[in-house]
Amino acid sequence: MKTNDKKPNIGIIIGSNRPSRIGRTVAEWVLKEMRNNGLNLNLIDLAEINLPFLDEPEIPAHHNYQNQHTKSWSETISAYDGFVLVFPQYNWGYPAVLKNAMDYLYDEWANKPVSIMCYGGHGGFQASLGMKLVTQGLNMYNMSINPPLNIDEQFFDEYGQFKDIDAAFARYRQPIQALSSEFIDLLSK
Ligand SMILES: Cc1cc2nc3c(=O)[nH]c(=O)nc-3n(C[C@H](O)[C@H](O)[C@H](O)COP(=O)(O)O)c2cc1C
């Protein structure tokens, strides 16, 4: 638990890295809606972190990292008190880039609260379910607010980008603001 003089650091992880992805736009919108004086919010963009496929000789639970990119990723994640995972559903699962980034570490995730915010048709239900198991396997604390972000063809222009994300996601504003309050209640006492 944190003292009141330090705001909890919440990392909003962007869990897709395709060149034409909407993931960055979705995560920026989530950050805007989560804004709250009681939290430090930052985006963690896996496209920028650019980890190779897991290449450590020892299992992450041993915490005996050989590669500089793993040590840096470990430092990045250790600096956060909680996470929001913003990712699309790919073929009923979560993107490989996100699972790979999670698999690199172990104790850095443990006991930290996490909200699963998957987007897709029908809110990415299957991928959210799969990710819930992964976060439990990493001993994370699943938040009660995990808004499923439903996306529909009519939200997008001819380039596959949002025409108006505020209008498309208006119904998620209230639960996303409530998520900030949930993080503060958990981490600021
Ligand atoms: C490889 C792949 C698989 C997909 N599978 C699903 C799916 O199972 N269910 C779904 O609702 N949408 C699916 N989609 C559509 C995505 O939700 C949509 O393309 C979204 O923009 C992907 O997020 P991104 O742009 O951040 O990569 C899939 C898209 C890709 C690229």
The ligand as a Gaussian input file, in Angstrom:
#p B3LYP/6-31G(d) Opt

LIG

0 1
 C       -5.164000     -11.242000     -36.843000
 C       -6.510000     -10.641000     -36.520000
 C       -7.488000     -11.425000     -35.961000
 C       -8.725000     -10.886000     -35.608000
 N       -9.650000     -11.654000     -34.953000
 C      -10.773000     -11.076000     -34.467000
 C      -11.670000     -11.825000     -33.635000
 O      -11.478000     -12.979000     -33.315000
 N      -12.770000     -11.189000     -33.172000
 C      -13.024000      -9.871000     -33.454000
 O      -14.037000      -9.336000     -32.995000
 N      -12.196000      -9.146000     -34.248000
 C      -11.093000      -9.712000     -34.752000
 N      -10.220000      -8.981000     -35.519000
 C      -10.564000      -7.594000     -35.842000
 C       -9.911000      -6.651000     -34.833000
 O      -10.704000      -6.516000     -33.675000
 C       -9.684000      -5.271000     -35.458000
 O       -8.983000      -5.426000     -36.678000
 C       -8.883000      -4.345000     -34.559000
 O       -8.690000      -3.120000     -35.233000
 C       -7.524000      -4.951000     -34.232000
 O       -6.830000      -4.119000     -33.325000
 P       -5.473000      -3.369000     -33.768000
 O       -5.911000      -2.453000     -34.909000
 O       -5.060000      -2.581000     -32.559000
 O       -4.516000      -4.398000     -34.211000
 C       -8.988000      -9.522000     -35.890000
 C       -7.989000      -8.729000     -36.489000
 C       -6.756000      -9.283000     -36.791000
 C       -5.691000      -8.385000     -37.389000

